[in-house]
Amino acid sequence: MSVTEAVLAGASPEDLERAALPDEFTAAHLRVEDQDVFRGVADKDVRKTLRVGPVPMPEPAPDEVLIAVMASSINYNTVWSATFEPLSTFRFLNSVGRQGGWAARHDQPFHVLGSDAAGVVVRTGSAVRHWKTGDHVLVNAAVVDEQEAITQSDGMLGEHQLAWGYETNYGGIAHYCLARASQLIPKPAHLTWEEAASVPACAGTSYRMLVSDRGARMKQGDVVLIWGATGGTGAYAVQFVKNGGGIPVGVVGSPRKAAALRALGCDVVIDRTELGLGAHDGDDDVANAVADGKKLGRAIREATGEDPHIAFDHVGQETFGMSVFAVRRGGTVITCGSSTGYRHRYDNRYLWMKLKRIIGSHVANLHEQWECARLFSQGSIMPALADLYPLAEVGEATRLVQLNQHIGKVGVLCLAPEPGLGVTDPALRERIGADRITPLRPFATGGPGALEVTA
């Protein structure tokens, strides 16, 4: 019996250990020969570069585990990877490979993508102590150097911290993946594989930004402006704000997304098109941001009676100037990304004269991820999964995210043969309320190749 057959049959840890590993496995990957394919091309369609096919099976390092991936999900770094922007990820792999030793395995002519995974441990390296074959796990997207001194304080501050499946090889959109033991998180037992796979990268990122003492330090009653509030990261931000006693103000761009935001329980929903944000004749983006910030601030004050304490911004270039303007005196802008561009311009007078702060945040350390997963197991936070695709249609799944046509998280079934599997504590699922889990499922886009999943 192969490991794949054993996993799908629910075999015991002993049988998984005895089962034979395949020499190859199916993975969503890039090829190095494609990295110049989009030169001079306006529409960098990710479907042209994302391949699904066999790659060689790697051997785990002493501190790593090999995981049979049941489900994964799409993050925006999958879009960056497949468009080779802002850099070809093969440059990252080459840099890692130059470290030598086990790191040399990452420098390949293929790059297996994916910064999320939920699955079953099938092999453990000789130095792995706290995990064993058969464990059901999630994978944190932060790869840290445990021997770097700063890691003992916060792994995200380490000079050698890397984004798994983006700056490293053998990521999660595949039948198998490699991860360090220091990346592993217990899978919430009441979630299906696809629900659980939608959690780590985006929920962990939102947790660090809002809840962790390394982020904005949100407190009860805080008004929090959330851009892109129905995306994966934003949808979790709405929930963390609500769960922490804050007042989420979500910004979206369509009535459909506004309806999804209300389904999440967002207190204040703002459609940016109704406010006319971004509709300017002039090209002075700093002045335009101030003008739009005034409109936005007025709308938030009308709804809540005050200016926001925090702006949660992962959109970047199009929104950052408004975020800096809109937060109150002494307020905080926290950013974890720039999906619309990296060149942030804002009027600095509103920052320094009103004593505001800008905080950079990136993924989450392992302790933050464990605390985040605990909230899911309590039923305090729900998975943001909406659309679900089979691995063979990963190009369509990523294209949905590239065009910003998705709501919530876009999941990918890998080894799991169908949706709905992986629940090992049905009583907990029933107690939390199976009908409450994945509130964004009714808003699935249902694009080409998507799986039919009931809400």
Phi, psi and omega in degrees: 000136178279163177299320180301313178297320182295317179297314182293335179273357182070036185295159179291162176304323180295318179291326177296321179296323182281337184292148184277136175280142175287157176285334180225162174213159182277135183210150168279121186211164172255160175242140184298331182289350180265359193290347177253011188292337184261010179298123180077008181259131182286309181265100181275077185289114185297340180293342180281337185246338179284117179251148174237116183184186186284142170226157182292146178283125179273161175265134179293141171289168181304330181259016183244165171234152171258129185242132169281112187277119178274324179205157178219191175206165182267131171244166184294337178292342172293322175295312179303316181301311187287343175260357180059036179231146358286347177224154172293131180292346176292338172293321177296314183297321178296320180295316178296316182300328181293347176292339179079184181061221181296332182296337182299336180299336184286335184275090183233164175283003175231156178226110176281121189266171171120122181251016173224148174196143169230128183188198187243128175292126180244344175211144177234141176290164186294339181263001181281126186249322192260005180227153181220163177303137180098346179293142175266123190224161165247164182239125173286139184284353181268119174261118184241162177264105184295341181267001177274131189303317184296337179300330179293341176263310180198110183302336182286348179268356182292143180296332185255018176293135182229154175272115183296134179076002175236305175263358175233167179265175175060048178283195196268351181271074189192173175284335177220154176215161174252138175213150174286151177302331180283004175256353193275143181230137176296133178290129173303124192291341183269355183264150172286169180302314185288326176296314182296323183292345179275000190269303201302302188297310185280314180294318178298320178298313180295321180301310181298319183296322188252320191262319184298152176288356176267358181251222185279350178055052179302140177238169180302136178086354179294137172271125186238117175279124184238111175280151179055047193287351175252005170285180182299307181294317181294320180296325175287324178300316178305315183290319179295321178297312179299315182294332181268009177082017177266182181240103180282134174243104185264136178249129180225179185236013180201157177300325179297315179289329175297319178296320178297322180295321177294326177295334176282350181088022181293132185292317183232125181244124180240123174269113186296334180290327179290330177279346182076027179293132179089357181267091184227149176273324182278167182248015177276095188292334177290313178296321179296321180296321177295316179298315178292323178299324177295317177298314182295315180300320179297317180295320180292319179295322178297326184274326187242344182089000182203170177278156181291144173283326188223139168247123181261105192234115172236008180274318171094241192306319184283340189238342193296319178299321176293322180299313181298320181289318193285327183293152184291171174304128182080005182283177187232133168254122178243132186231143178231007182178178183210071186293340179256006178135154188264347184274092181271124178237135181208163178278108188293341179301324181285345177275304188283323184284340178249016169055040179274166181234147170243128181238130173270140181220147184214120179046223182199152175280173189296320180296319176299321179294320178295317179296322177296312180299327179299324179294326175294318181293337175279346185081015180280328180234142183246149177301144181265018182296134175236289180271154179219133182232152170285159181305323182299338182251029183297332177298315178295320180298316182287326178298323178302317179288320180303320183271002181057037178264358183270165169234137179065215181262144175255114183268161179226122174280128181255268177278337179299125185286343182200162177291162172093000182265165173101354179284120179249357175225076182296332180295318177296319179299319180291322181293319177292325179110094183303331181283349179267342185285142183053067180295347181266358180305320180298347183257018176301142181287323180066043182285186181303129177085355182292150178275147177278116181228130181283148180282000000 
